[in-house]
Amino acid sequence: MIAFLRLIGMVLVVELIFYALISIYIRSLRREALEKEWDRRHPERAGASPERREFVRRSMIGFSRTLRARLALLVLILPLVAFVAIVVIVNYN
C-alpha cells in the first residue's frame, strides 16, 4: 500500500509539472491574441505601449475562470483517476 501511495505521489508531481507548463502555454497564447487584437483595433498605436500593457493586464484578470483555463485542470484529474481505477480493477478482480 505504501508503494502505491508513493507511486500516486510521483504521478501527481509529474502531472503538476505538466499542468504548470500547459497553463503557461495557454496564458501566453491568450496574451498574444490580446496583443494582436489591440494592434488590430489601434493601428496608430501598435507595438509596445503602456495602454496596450494595461489592456492586456485587465483582459487577463478573468482568464482563470474561462473554460479553456478550467479544461487544463483535466491534466491533473483524468490521468490520476484512470490510473487509480486501473489499479483497483486489476488488483481486486
VENBELMO-V625662 format. One record per residue. N is the residue number from 1. RES is the residue in one small letter. PHI is phi in whole degrees, 0 to 359 (none if undefined). PSI is psi in whole degrees, 0 to 359 (none if undefined). NEAR is the number of other ideal C-beta (glycine too) atoms within 8 Angstrom. Layout:
# VENBELMO-V625662
{{N	RES	PHI	PSI	NEAR} {N	RES	PHI	PSI	NEAR}}
This chain:
# VENBELMO-V625662
{{1	m	none	322	4} {2	i	295	320	5} {3	a	297	322	6} {4	f	296	316	8} {5	l	294	323	8} {6	r	295	318	8} {7	l	296	317	8} {8	i	299	320	11} {9	g	297	318	8} {10	m	293	319	8} {11	v	298	318	11} {12	l	296	321	10} {13	v	296	315	8} {14	v	297	318	8} {15	e	296	322	12} {16	l	296	322	9} {17	i	296	314	8} {18	f	296	321	9} {19	y	298	317	12} {20	a	298	317	8} {21	l	294	317	8} {22	i	295	320	10} {23	s	297	316	10} {24	i	298	317	8} {25	y	296	315	8} {26	i	295	319	11} {27	r	295	322	11} {28	s	291	324	8} {29	l	296	318	8} {30	r	294	318	11} {31	r	298	317	10} {32	e	296	320	8} {33	a	296	321	8} {34	l	293	321	12} {35	e	295	320	10} {36	k	294	322	8} {37	e	296	318	8} {38	w	299	315	12} {39	d	295	326	11} {40	r	289	320	7} {41	r	285	326	6} {42	h	234	75	10} {43	p	294	335	7} {44	e	284	339	4} {45	r	244	32	8} {46	a	292	154	7} {47	g	99	179	6} {48	a	292	124	4} {49	s	209	160	7} {50	p	298	324	5} {51	e	295	319	8} {52	r	295	317	14} {53	r	298	320	9} {54	e	293	319	8} {55	f	300	314	10} {56	v	294	317	12} {57	r	299	314	8} {58	r	294	324	7} {59	s	286	333	9} {60	m	277	350	11} {61	i	300	313	6} {62	g	270	8	7} {63	f	294	328	10} {64	s	293	344	5} {65	r	264	3	6} {66	t	278	164	8} {67	l	297	319	5} {68	r	299	318	8} {69	a	290	323	12} {70	r	289	328	8} {71	l	294	335	7} {72	a	295	335	11} {73	l	295	339	8} {74	l	297	338	7} {75	v	298	328	11} {76	l	277	320	11} {77	i	277	308	8} {78	l	298	311	8} {79	p	297	322	10} {80	l	294	316	12} {81	v	295	317	8} {82	a	296	316	8} {83	f	297	313	10} {84	v	296	318	9} {85	a	297	317	8} {86	i	296	316	8} {87	v	296	317	9} {88	v	294	316	8} {89	i	295	318	8} {90	v	291	319	7} {91	n	279	333	6} {92	y	254	11	5} {93	n	253	none	4}}
